[in-house]
Amino acid sequence: METRWVGPDGYEITAATRGGHQVLRLRRYGELVADCSSVDELRDYVDLADLCEVITVPFGLRSARPRTEALS
């Protein structure tokens, strides 16, 4: 599952690979802004405190809680 962070003004950060190295890919409204090699470099573009992680919830999976059956 891909980790994705979003912020105000259409910013989105995802992990990507460029030239065999992992980078933090920064997009704004879908357009590539920068591939940052570190969090410090990313900080030059966006305030990290404003970012929120997007958690994808898979649909169609049953609850992890055990079902309780009525005793007859």
Secondary structure, 3 states (H helix, E strand, C coil): CCCEEECHHHEEEEEEEECCEEEEEEEECCEEEEEECCHHHHHCCCCHHHCEEECCCCCCCCCCCCCCCCCC
